[in-house]
Amino acid sequence: MTSSETKIQPRFQGIIPPMVTPLMSRDELDVPGTKRLIEHLIAGGVSGVFVLGTTGEAQCLGYRLRRQLIQLVTETVGGRIPVLVGITDTAFVESEDLGRHAAAWGADALVLTTPYYFPVGQTELLGYTQRLLDRLILPVMLYNMPSMTKVWFEVPTLEELADDRRIVGVKDSSGDLDYFARVTALKEKRPDWSVLVGPESLLIESLERGGDGGVNGGANFFPELFVAWYRAWKAGDAAGVAVCQEQVDKLQAIYEIGKYDSRFIKATKSALGICEVCSDHMAEPFNHFLEPERQRVKAILDTIDLSKLPQSK
Protein backbone atom coordinates (compact mmCIF):
# COMPACT_ATOMS: atom_id res chain seq x y z
CA MET A 1 0.00 0.00 0.00
CA THR A 2 1.41 3.41 -0.99
CA SER A 3 1.61 6.43 1.28
CA SER A 4 -1.12 8.17 -0.77
CA GLU A 5 -3.47 5.25 -0.14
CA THR A 6 -2.95 5.49 3.62
CA LYS A 7 -3.48 9.26 3.70
CA ILE A 8 -6.39 10.29 5.89
CA GLN A 9 -9.23 11.52 3.71
CA PRO A 10 -11.68 14.27 4.68
CA ARG A 11 -15.24 13.15 5.25
CA PHE A 12 -16.74 15.44 2.58
CA GLN A 13 -15.13 16.22 -0.78
CA GLY A 14 -16.24 17.41 -4.20
CA ILE A 15 -19.24 19.54 -5.12
CA ILE A 16 -21.96 19.80 -2.47
CA PRO A 17 -24.56 22.32 -3.69
CA PRO A 18 -26.20 24.67 -1.19
CA MET A 19 -29.68 23.62 -2.25
CA VAL A 20 -32.36 26.24 -2.78
CA THR A 21 -35.66 25.68 -1.01
CA PRO A 22 -38.32 25.30 -3.72
CA LEU A 23 -41.50 27.06 -2.60
CA MET A 24 -45.06 27.34 -3.85
CA SER A 25 -45.93 30.14 -1.41
CA ARG A 26 -44.47 31.73 1.72
CA ASP A 27 -45.10 28.64 3.83
CA GLU A 28 -45.57 25.82 1.33
CA LEU A 29 -42.87 23.65 -0.22
CA ASP A 30 -42.81 22.89 -3.91
CA VAL A 31 -42.69 19.16 -3.20
CA PRO A 32 -42.54 17.87 -6.80
CA GLY A 33 -39.97 20.56 -7.61
CA THR A 34 -37.84 19.59 -4.61
CA LYS A 35 -37.84 15.97 -5.71
CA ARG A 36 -36.93 16.96 -9.29
CA LEU A 37 -34.14 19.17 -8.00
CA ILE A 38 -32.66 16.34 -5.93
CA GLU A 39 -32.73 13.95 -8.90
CA HIS A 40 -31.21 16.68 -11.10
CA LEU A 41 -28.35 17.15 -8.63
CA ILE A 42 -27.66 13.45 -8.20
CA ALA A 43 -27.73 12.92 -11.98
CA GLY A 44 -25.21 15.77 -12.24
CA GLY A 45 -22.73 13.86 -10.09
CA VAL A 46 -22.70 15.94 -6.91
CA SER A 47 -21.06 14.54 -3.77
CA GLY A 48 -23.80 15.64 -1.35
CA VAL A 49 -26.40 18.33 -0.73
CA PHE A 50 -26.50 21.06 1.88
CA VAL A 51 -30.00 22.23 2.81
CA LEU A 52 -31.09 25.22 4.92
CA GLY A 53 -28.11 27.41 4.23
CA THR A 54 -28.05 30.98 2.91
CA THR A 55 -29.02 29.90 -0.62
CA GLY A 56 -31.79 27.85 0.97
CA GLU A 57 -33.20 31.02 2.58
CA ALA A 58 -33.24 29.20 5.93
CA GLN A 59 -33.54 32.35 8.01
CA CYS A 60 -36.83 33.21 6.26
CA LEU A 61 -38.47 29.81 6.75
CA GLY A 62 -40.71 28.71 9.60
CA TYR A 63 -39.63 25.79 11.77
CA ARG A 64 -42.48 23.56 10.55
CA LEU A 65 -41.39 24.03 6.95
CA ARG A 66 -37.71 23.51 7.81
CA ARG A 67 -38.56 20.19 9.43
CA GLN A 68 -40.72 19.19 6.47
CA LEU A 69 -37.86 20.00 4.09
CA ILE A 70 -35.39 17.92 6.11
CA GLN A 71 -37.75 14.94 6.01
CA LEU A 72 -38.51 15.36 2.30
CA VAL A 73 -34.84 15.67 1.31
CA THR A 74 -33.55 12.78 3.41
CA GLU A 75 -36.36 10.50 2.25
CA THR A 76 -35.89 11.43 -1.42
CA VAL A 77 -32.11 11.12 -1.31
CA GLY A 78 -32.47 7.76 0.40
CA GLY A 79 -28.81 7.47 1.32
CA ARG A 80 -27.49 7.86 -2.24
CA ILE A 81 -25.39 10.90 -1.27
CA PRO A 82 -24.70 12.63 2.07
CA VAL A 83 -27.21 15.20 3.31
CA LEU A 84 -25.90 18.14 5.36
CA VAL A 85 -28.44 20.24 7.26
CA GLY A 86 -28.05 23.84 8.36
CA ILE A 87 -29.21 24.38 11.94
CA THR A 88 -28.25 28.02 12.43
CA ASP A 89 -30.78 30.05 14.38
CA THR A 90 -30.87 32.98 16.77
CA ALA A 91 -32.24 30.64 19.46
CA PHE A 92 -29.98 27.92 20.88
CA VAL A 93 -32.85 25.52 21.52
CA GLU A 94 -34.14 25.79 17.95
CA SER A 95 -30.69 24.86 16.59
CA GLU A 96 -30.63 21.91 18.97
CA ASP A 97 -34.12 20.79 17.93
CA LEU A 98 -33.32 21.05 14.22
CA GLY A 99 -30.17 19.02 14.81
CA ARG A 100 -32.09 16.28 16.56
CA HIS A 101 -34.77 16.29 13.86
CA ALA A 102 -32.10 15.94 11.16
CA ALA A 103 -30.53 13.03 13.03
CA ALA A 104 -33.92 11.32 13.39
CA TRP A 105 -34.44 11.45 9.61
CA GLY A 106 -31.00 10.10 8.79
CA ALA A 107 -29.04 13.21 7.78
CA ASP A 108 -25.27 12.80 7.73
CA ALA A 109 -24.00 16.03 9.27
CA LEU A 110 -25.05 19.46 10.51
CA VAL A 111 -23.80 22.87 9.46
CA LEU A 112 -23.55 25.70 11.97
CA THR A 113 -22.66 29.30 11.32
CA THR A 114 -22.10 32.01 13.90
CA PRO A 115 -25.16 33.35 15.76
CA TYR A 116 -26.39 36.55 14.14
CA TYR A 117 -28.34 39.76 14.86
CA PHE A 118 -26.31 40.81 17.92
CA PRO A 119 -22.67 39.96 17.24
CA VAL A 120 -20.98 37.61 19.72
CA GLY A 121 -17.38 37.75 20.88
CA GLN A 122 -14.96 34.92 20.09
CA THR A 123 -14.97 33.67 23.70
CA GLU A 124 -18.76 33.56 23.65
CA LEU A 125 -18.70 31.89 20.23
CA LEU A 126 -16.32 29.19 21.46
CA GLY A 127 -18.47 28.40 24.49
CA TYR A 128 -21.71 28.51 22.47
CA THR A 129 -20.34 26.05 19.92
CA GLN A 130 -19.06 23.65 22.57
CA ARG A 131 -22.35 23.73 24.51
CA LEU A 132 -24.35 23.10 21.36
CA LEU A 133 -22.07 20.22 20.34
CA ASP A 134 -22.82 18.61 23.71
CA ARG A 135 -26.52 18.59 22.79
CA LEU A 136 -26.21 17.25 19.24
CA ILE A 137 -25.94 13.73 17.85
CA LEU A 138 -24.53 14.29 14.36
CA PRO A 139 -21.08 15.61 13.40
CA VAL A 140 -20.90 19.33 12.69
CA MET A 141 -19.30 21.42 9.96
CA LEU A 142 -18.65 25.03 10.92
CA TYR A 143 -19.77 27.69 8.46
CA ASN A 144 -17.90 30.98 8.20
CA MET A 145 -20.30 33.49 6.65
CA PRO A 146 -19.31 36.95 7.94
CA SER A 147 -21.09 38.90 5.19
CA MET A 148 -24.43 37.74 6.65
CA THR A 149 -23.73 37.14 10.35
CA LYS A 150 -21.15 39.94 10.88
CA VAL A 151 -19.02 37.51 12.90
CA TRP A 152 -16.04 35.39 11.80
CA PHE A 153 -14.95 32.05 13.08
CA GLU A 154 -11.51 33.50 13.73
CA VAL A 155 -8.61 31.11 13.11
CA PRO A 156 -7.49 30.89 16.79
CA THR A 157 -11.08 29.94 17.68
CA LEU A 158 -11.08 27.25 14.99
CA GLU A 159 -7.74 26.01 16.27
CA GLU A 160 -9.26 25.45 19.71
CA LEU A 161 -12.35 23.81 18.23
CA ALA A 162 -10.13 21.50 16.16
CA ASP A 163 -9.51 19.51 19.36
CA ASP A 164 -13.15 18.41 19.26
CA ARG A 165 -13.59 15.30 17.09
CA ARG A 166 -17.30 16.05 16.63
CA ILE A 167 -16.35 18.90 14.29
CA VAL A 168 -15.56 17.59 10.81
CA GLY A 169 -14.58 20.69 8.89
CA VAL A 170 -15.27 24.23 7.80
CA LYS A 171 -17.25 25.78 4.99
CA ASP A 172 -15.90 29.25 4.23
CA SER A 173 -17.98 31.77 2.30
CA SER A 174 -15.92 34.83 3.22
CA GLY A 175 -14.23 35.03 -0.20
CA ASP A 176 -10.93 35.73 1.61
CA LEU A 177 -8.42 33.25 0.22
CA ASP A 178 -5.75 34.21 2.76
CA TYR A 179 -8.17 33.26 5.53
CA PHE A 180 -9.05 30.09 3.60
CA ALA A 181 -5.38 29.11 3.43
CA ARG A 182 -5.01 29.63 7.20
CA VAL A 183 -7.99 27.35 7.77
CA THR A 184 -6.60 24.62 5.50
CA ALA A 185 -3.34 24.87 7.46
CA LEU A 186 -5.29 23.48 10.43
CA LYS A 187 -5.30 20.17 8.56
CA GLU A 188 -1.90 19.60 10.12
CA LYS A 189 -3.86 19.16 13.33
CA ARG A 190 -6.98 17.63 11.78
CA PRO A 191 -6.13 15.93 8.46
CA ASP A 192 -9.64 14.49 8.42
CA TRP A 193 -11.23 17.94 8.21
CA SER A 194 -13.13 18.97 5.10
CA VAL A 195 -12.51 22.57 4.10
CA LEU A 196 -15.00 23.72 1.46
CA VAL A 197 -15.34 27.04 -0.33
CA GLY A 198 -18.56 28.95 -0.92
CA PRO A 199 -17.99 31.45 -3.78
CA GLU A 200 -18.04 29.37 -6.94
CA SER A 201 -15.63 31.59 -8.87
CA LEU A 202 -12.94 30.73 -6.28
CA LEU A 203 -13.25 26.94 -6.52
CA ILE A 204 -9.98 26.20 -8.29
CA GLU A 205 -7.97 28.75 -6.28
CA SER A 206 -9.34 27.22 -3.07
CA LEU A 207 -8.38 23.71 -4.20
CA GLU A 208 -4.87 24.95 -4.89
CA ARG A 209 -4.75 26.24 -1.31
CA GLY A 210 -5.60 22.83 0.11
CA GLY A 211 -9.41 22.88 -0.09
CA ASP A 212 -11.54 19.80 -0.59
CA GLY A 213 -14.37 21.08 -2.76
CA GLY A 214 -17.11 23.62 -3.19
CA VAL A 215 -20.53 24.48 -1.83
CA ASN A 216 -21.36 26.40 -4.98
CA GLY A 217 -24.77 27.91 -5.74
CA GLY A 218 -24.49 27.54 -9.51
CA ALA A 219 -24.33 23.78 -9.03
CA ASN A 220 -28.08 23.91 -8.33
CA PHE A 221 -28.86 24.36 -12.01
CA PHE A 222 -25.62 23.23 -13.71
CA PRO A 223 -24.28 20.52 -11.36
CA GLU A 224 -22.45 18.77 -14.18
CA LEU A 225 -20.42 21.92 -14.92
CA PHE A 226 -19.06 22.26 -11.40
CA VAL A 227 -18.52 18.54 -10.98
CA ALA A 228 -16.57 18.44 -14.27
CA TRP A 229 -14.51 21.46 -13.16
CA TYR A 230 -13.64 19.82 -9.84
CA ARG A 231 -12.86 16.45 -11.41
CA ALA A 232 -10.69 18.01 -14.12
CA TRP A 233 -8.60 19.73 -11.46
CA LYS A 234 -8.31 16.52 -9.44
CA ALA A 235 -7.18 14.67 -12.58
CA GLY A 236 -4.58 17.30 -13.43
CA ASP A 237 -6.43 18.05 -16.67
CA ALA A 238 -5.41 21.69 -17.24
CA ALA A 239 -7.23 21.91 -20.58
CA GLY A 240 -10.41 20.58 -19.00
CA VAL A 241 -10.11 23.07 -16.13
CA ALA A 242 -9.75 25.90 -18.66
CA VAL A 243 -12.84 24.80 -20.60
CA CYS A 244 -14.95 24.72 -17.44
CA GLN A 245 -13.43 27.98 -16.22
CA GLU A 246 -14.61 29.71 -19.39
CA GLN A 247 -18.17 28.50 -18.85
CA VAL A 248 -18.20 29.42 -15.16
CA ASP A 249 -16.81 32.88 -15.91
CA LYS A 250 -19.64 33.51 -18.39
CA LEU A 251 -22.17 32.26 -15.87
CA GLN A 252 -21.15 34.82 -13.24
CA ALA A 253 -23.04 37.51 -15.17
CA ILE A 254 -26.39 36.23 -13.90
CA TYR A 255 -25.44 37.32 -10.38
CA GLU A 256 -25.10 40.92 -11.57
CA ILE A 257 -28.75 41.07 -12.59
CA GLY A 258 -30.94 42.96 -10.14
CA LYS A 259 -29.95 45.62 -7.66
CA TYR A 260 -30.43 44.10 -4.22
CA ASP A 261 -28.12 41.88 -2.16
CA SER A 262 -30.55 38.98 -2.52
CA ARG A 263 -30.04 38.92 -6.30
CA PHE A 264 -27.77 35.87 -6.31
CA ILE A 265 -30.53 33.73 -4.79
CA LYS A 266 -33.10 35.26 -7.14
CA ALA A 267 -30.85 34.49 -10.11
CA THR A 268 -30.30 30.92 -8.93
CA LYS A 269 -34.01 30.29 -8.46
CA SER A 270 -34.82 32.01 -11.74
CA ALA A 271 -32.34 29.73 -13.54
CA LEU A 272 -33.97 26.67 -11.97
CA GLY A 273 -37.37 27.93 -13.07
CA ILE A 274 -36.12 28.49 -16.61
CA CYS A 275 -34.69 24.97 -16.63
CA GLU A 276 -38.12 23.74 -15.45
CA VAL A 277 -36.66 22.10 -12.36
CA CYS A 278 -38.66 23.88 -9.66
CA SER A 279 -40.57 27.03 -8.77
CA ASP A 280 -38.69 30.32 -8.49
CA HIS A 281 -40.89 31.58 -5.63
CA MET A 282 -38.85 33.41 -3.00
CA ALA A 283 -39.42 33.36 0.75
CA GLU A 284 -40.75 36.56 2.31
CA PRO A 285 -39.75 39.39 2.20
CA PHE A 286 -38.09 38.84 -1.19
CA ASN A 287 -39.62 38.96 -4.68
CA HIS A 288 -38.64 36.67 -7.51
CA PHE A 289 -37.27 38.13 -10.74
CA LEU A 290 -39.89 39.57 -13.09
CA GLU A 291 -39.91 38.75 -16.79
CA PRO A 292 -37.29 41.31 -17.93
CA GLU A 293 -34.73 40.01 -15.41
CA ARG A 294 -35.75 36.44 -16.13
CA GLN A 295 -35.10 36.97 -19.84
CA ARG A 296 -31.64 38.32 -19.05
CA VAL A 297 -30.89 35.21 -16.97
CA LYS A 298 -32.11 33.01 -19.83
CA ALA A 299 -29.93 34.83 -22.35
CA ILE A 300 -26.85 34.12 -20.24
CA LEU A 301 -27.79 30.50 -19.62
CA ASP A 302 -28.17 30.05 -23.38
CA THR A 303 -24.49 30.97 -23.84
CA ILE A 304 -23.32 28.06 -21.67
CA ASP A 305 -22.26 25.06 -23.74
CA LEU A 306 -22.24 21.97 -21.55
CA SER A 307 -21.30 19.79 -24.53
CA LYS A 308 -17.76 21.13 -24.19
CA LEU A 309 -17.25 19.75 -20.69
CA PRO A 310 -14.45 17.21 -20.23
CA GLN A 311 -15.54 13.68 -19.56
CA SER A 312 -14.46 11.89 -16.40
CA LYS A 313 -11.52 9.53 -16.85
C-alpha positions as CSV (number, residue, x, y, z in Angstrom):
1,M,0.0,0.0,0.0
2,T,1.4,3.4,-1.0
3,S,1.6,6.4,1.3
4,S,-1.1,8.2,-0.8
5,E,-3.5,5.3,-0.1
6,T,-2.9,5.5,3.6
7,K,-3.5,9.3,3.7
8,I,-6.4,10.3,5.9
9,Q,-9.2,11.5,3.7
10,P,-11.7,14.3,4.7
11,R,-15.2,13.1,5.2
12,F,-16.7,15.4,2.6
13,Q,-15.1,16.2,-0.8
14,G,-16.2,17.4,-4.2
15,I,-19.2,19.5,-5.1
16,I,-22.0,19.8,-2.5
17,P,-24.6,22.3,-3.7
18,P,-26.2,24.7,-1.2
19,M,-29.7,23.6,-2.2
20,V,-32.4,26.2,-2.8
21,T,-35.7,25.7,-1.0
22,P,-38.3,25.3,-3.7
23,L,-41.5,27.1,-2.6
24,M,-45.1,27.3,-3.9
25,S,-45.9,30.1,-1.4
26,R,-44.5,31.7,1.7
27,D,-45.1,28.6,3.8
28,E,-45.6,25.8,1.3
29,L,-42.9,23.6,-0.2
30,D,-42.8,22.9,-3.9
31,V,-42.7,19.2,-3.2
32,P,-42.5,17.9,-6.8
33,G,-40.0,20.6,-7.6
34,T,-37.8,19.6,-4.6
35,K,-37.8,16.0,-5.7
36,R,-36.9,17.0,-9.3
37,L,-34.1,19.2,-8.0
38,I,-32.7,16.3,-5.9
39,E,-32.7,14.0,-8.9
40,H,-31.2,16.7,-11.1
41,L,-28.3,17.1,-8.6
42,I,-27.7,13.4,-8.2
43,A,-27.7,12.9,-12.0
44,G,-25.2,15.8,-12.2
45,G,-22.7,13.9,-10.1
46,V,-22.7,15.9,-6.9
47,S,-21.1,14.5,-3.8
48,G,-23.8,15.6,-1.4
49,V,-26.4,18.3,-0.7
50,F,-26.5,21.1,1.9
51,V,-30.0,22.2,2.8
52,L,-31.1,25.2,4.9
53,G,-28.1,27.4,4.2
54,T,-28.0,31.0,2.9
55,T,-29.0,29.9,-0.6
56,G,-31.8,27.8,1.0
57,E,-33.2,31.0,2.6
58,A,-33.2,29.2,5.9
59,Q,-33.5,32.3,8.0
60,C,-36.8,33.2,6.3
61,L,-38.5,29.8,6.7
62,G,-40.7,28.7,9.6
63,Y,-39.6,25.8,11.8
64,R,-42.5,23.6,10.6
65,L,-41.4,24.0,6.9
66,R,-37.7,23.5,7.8
67,R,-38.6,20.2,9.4
68,Q,-40.7,19.2,6.5
69,L,-37.9,20.0,4.1
70,I,-35.4,17.9,6.1
71,Q,-37.7,14.9,6.0
72,L,-38.5,15.4,2.3
73,V,-34.8,15.7,1.3
74,T,-33.6,12.8,3.4
75,E,-36.4,10.5,2.3
76,T,-35.9,11.4,-1.4
77,V,-32.1,11.1,-1.3
78,G,-32.5,7.8,0.4
79,G,-28.8,7.5,1.3
80,R,-27.5,7.9,-2.2
81,I,-25.4,10.9,-1.3
82,P,-24.7,12.6,2.1
83,V,-27.2,15.2,3.3
84,L,-25.9,18.1,5.4
85,V,-28.4,20.2,7.3
86,G,-28.1,23.8,8.4
87,I,-29.2,24.4,11.9
88,T,-28.2,28.0,12.4
89,D,-30.8,30.1,14.4
90,T,-30.9,33.0,16.8
91,A,-32.2,30.6,19.5
92,F,-30.0,27.9,20.9
93,V,-32.8,25.5,21.5
94,E,-34.1,25.8,17.9
95,S,-30.7,24.9,16.6
96,E,-30.6,21.9,19.0
97,D,-34.1,20.8,17.9
98,L,-33.3,21.1,14.2
99,G,-30.2,19.0,14.8
100,R,-32.1,16.3,16.6
101,H,-34.8,16.3,13.9
102,A,-32.1,15.9,11.2
103,A,-30.5,13.0,13.0
104,A,-33.9,11.3,13.4
105,W,-34.4,11.5,9.6
106,G,-31.0,10.1,8.8
107,A,-29.0,13.2,7.8
108,D,-25.3,12.8,7.7
109,A,-24.0,16.0,9.3
110,L,-25.0,19.5,10.5
111,V,-23.8,22.9,9.5
112,L,-23.5,25.7,12.0
113,T,-22.7,29.3,11.3
114,T,-22.1,32.0,13.9
115,P,-25.2,33.4,15.8
116,Y,-26.4,36.6,14.1
117,Y,-28.3,39.8,14.9
118,F,-26.3,40.8,17.9
119,P,-22.7,40.0,17.2
120,V,-21.0,37.6,19.7
121,G,-17.4,37.7,20.9
122,Q,-15.0,34.9,20.1
123,T,-15.0,33.7,23.7
124,E,-18.8,33.6,23.6
125,L,-18.7,31.9,20.2
126,L,-16.3,29.2,21.5
127,G,-18.5,28.4,24.5
128,Y,-21.7,28.5,22.5
129,T,-20.3,26.0,19.9
130,Q,-19.1,23.7,22.6
131,R,-22.3,23.7,24.5
132,L,-24.3,23.1,21.4
133,L,-22.1,20.2,20.3
134,D,-22.8,18.6,23.7
135,R,-26.5,18.6,22.8
136,L,-26.2,17.2,19.2
137,I,-25.9,13.7,17.9
138,L,-24.5,14.3,14.4
139,P,-21.1,15.6,13.4
140,V,-20.9,19.3,12.7
141,M,-19.3,21.4,10.0
142,L,-18.7,25.0,10.9
143,Y,-19.8,27.7,8.5
144,N,-17.9,31.0,8.2
145,M,-20.3,33.5,6.7
146,P,-19.3,37.0,7.9
147,S,-21.1,38.9,5.2
148,M,-24.4,37.7,6.7
149,T,-23.7,37.1,10.3
150,K,-21.2,39.9,10.9
151,V,-19.0,37.5,12.9
152,W,-16.0,35.4,11.8
153,F,-14.9,32.0,13.1
154,E,-11.5,33.5,13.7
155,V,-8.6,31.1,13.1
156,P,-7.5,30.9,16.8
157,T,-11.1,29.9,17.7
158,L,-11.1,27.3,15.0
159,E,-7.7,26.0,16.3
160,E,-9.3,25.5,19.7
161,L,-12.4,23.8,18.2
162,A,-10.1,21.5,16.2
163,D,-9.5,19.5,19.4
164,D,-13.1,18.4,19.3
165,R,-13.6,15.3,17.1
166,R,-17.3,16.1,16.6
167,I,-16.3,18.9,14.3
168,V,-15.6,17.6,10.8
169,G,-14.6,20.7,8.9
170,V,-15.3,24.2,7.8
171,K,-17.3,25.8,5.0
172,D,-15.9,29.2,4.2
173,S,-18.0,31.8,2.3
174,S,-15.9,34.8,3.2
175,G,-14.2,35.0,-0.2
176,D,-10.9,35.7,1.6
177,L,-8.4,33.3,0.2
178,D,-5.8,34.2,2.8
179,Y,-8.2,33.3,5.5
180,F,-9.1,30.1,3.6
181,A,-5.4,29.1,3.4
182,R,-5.0,29.6,7.2
183,V,-8.0,27.3,7.8
184,T,-6.6,24.6,5.5
185,A,-3.3,24.9,7.5
186,L,-5.3,23.5,10.4
187,K,-5.3,20.2,8.6
188,E,-1.9,19.6,10.1
189,K,-3.9,19.2,13.3
190,R,-7.0,17.6,11.8
191,P,-6.1,15.9,8.5
192,D,-9.6,14.5,8.4
193,W,-11.2,17.9,8.2
194,S,-13.1,19.0,5.1
195,V,-12.5,22.6,4.1
196,L,-15.0,23.7,1.5
197,V,-15.3,27.0,-0.3
198,G,-18.6,29.0,-0.9
199,P,-18.0,31.5,-3.8
200,E,-18.0,29.4,-6.9
201,S,-15.6,31.6,-8.9
202,L,-12.9,30.7,-6.3
203,L,-13.3,26.9,-6.5
204,I,-10.0,26.2,-8.3
205,E,-8.0,28.7,-6.3
206,S,-9.3,27.2,-3.1
207,L,-8.4,23.7,-4.2
208,E,-4.9,25.0,-4.9
209,R,-4.7,26.2,-1.3
210,G,-5.6,22.8,0.1
211,G,-9.4,22.9,-0.1
212,D,-11.5,19.8,-0.6
213,G,-14.4,21.1,-2.8
214,G,-17.1,23.6,-3.2
215,V,-20.5,24.5,-1.8
216,N,-21.4,26.4,-5.0
217,G,-24.8,27.9,-5.7
218,G,-24.5,27.5,-9.5
219,A,-24.3,23.8,-9.0
220,N,-28.1,23.9,-8.3
221,F,-28.9,24.4,-12.0
222,F,-25.6,23.2,-13.7
223,P,-24.3,20.5,-11.4
224,E,-22.4,18.8,-14.2
225,L,-20.4,21.9,-14.9
226,F,-19.1,22.3,-11.4
227,V,-18.5,18.5,-11.0
228,A,-16.6,18.4,-14.3
229,W,-14.5,21.5,-13.2
230,Y,-13.6,19.8,-9.8
231,R,-12.9,16.4,-11.4
232,A,-10.7,18.0,-14.1
233,W,-8.6,19.7,-11.5
234,K,-8.3,16.5,-9.4
235,A,-7.2,14.7,-12.6
236,G,-4.6,17.3,-13.4
237,D,-6.4,18.1,-16.7
238,A,-5.4,21.7,-17.2
239,A,-7.2,21.9,-20.6
240,G,-10.4,20.6,-19.0
241,V,-10.1,23.1,-16.1
242,A,-9.8,25.9,-18.7
243,V,-12.8,24.8,-20.6
244,C,-14.9,24.7,-17.4
245,Q,-13.4,28.0,-16.2
246,E,-14.6,29.7,-19.4
247,Q,-18.2,28.5,-18.8
248,V,-18.2,29.4,-15.2
249,D,-16.8,32.9,-15.9
250,K,-19.6,33.5,-18.4
251,L,-22.2,32.3,-15.9
252,Q,-21.2,34.8,-13.2
253,A,-23.0,37.5,-15.2
254,I,-26.4,36.2,-13.9
255,Y,-25.4,37.3,-10.4
256,E,-25.1,40.9,-11.6
257,I,-28.8,41.1,-12.6
258,G,-30.9,43.0,-10.1
259,K,-30.0,45.6,-7.7
260,Y,-30.4,44.1,-4.2
261,D,-28.1,41.9,-2.2
262,S,-30.6,39.0,-2.5
263,R,-30.0,38.9,-6.3
264,F,-27.8,35.9,-6.3
265,I,-30.5,33.7,-4.8
266,K,-33.1,35.3,-7.1
267,A,-30.8,34.5,-10.1
268,T,-30.3,30.9,-8.9
269,K,-34.0,30.3,-8.5
270,S,-34.8,32.0,-11.7
271,A,-32.3,29.7,-13.5
272,L,-34.0,26.7,-12.0
273,G,-37.4,27.9,-13.1
274,I,-36.1,28.5,-16.6
275,C,-34.7,25.0,-16.6
276,E,-38.1,23.7,-15.4
277,V,-36.7,22.1,-12.4
278,C,-38.7,23.9,-9.7
279,S,-40.6,27.0,-8.8
280,D,-38.7,30.3,-8.5
281,H,-40.9,31.6,-5.6
282,M,-38.9,33.4,-3.0
283,A,-39.4,33.4,0.7
284,E,-40.8,36.6,2.3
285,P,-39.7,39.4,2.2
286,F,-38.1,38.8,-1.2
287,N,-39.6,39.0,-4.7
288,H,-38.6,36.7,-7.5
289,F,-37.3,38.1,-10.7
290,L,-39.9,39.6,-13.1
291,E,-39.9,38.8,-16.8
292,P,-37.3,41.3,-17.9
293,E,-34.7,40.0,-15.4
294,R,-35.8,36.4,-16.1
295,Q,-35.1,37.0,-19.8
296,R,-31.6,38.3,-19.0
297,V,-30.9,35.2,-17.0
298,K,-32.1,33.0,-19.8
299,A,-29.9,34.8,-22.4
300,I,-26.8,34.1,-20.2
301,L,-27.8,30.5,-19.6
302,D,-28.2,30.1,-23.4
303,T,-24.5,31.0,-23.8
304,I,-23.3,28.1,-21.7
305,D,-22.3,25.1,-23.7
306,L,-22.2,22.0,-21.5
307,S,-21.3,19.8,-24.5
308,K,-17.8,21.1,-24.2
309,L,-17.3,19.8,-20.7
310,P,-14.5,17.2,-20.2
311,Q,-15.5,13.7,-19.6
312,S,-14.5,11.9,-16.4
313,K,-11.5,9.5,-16.9
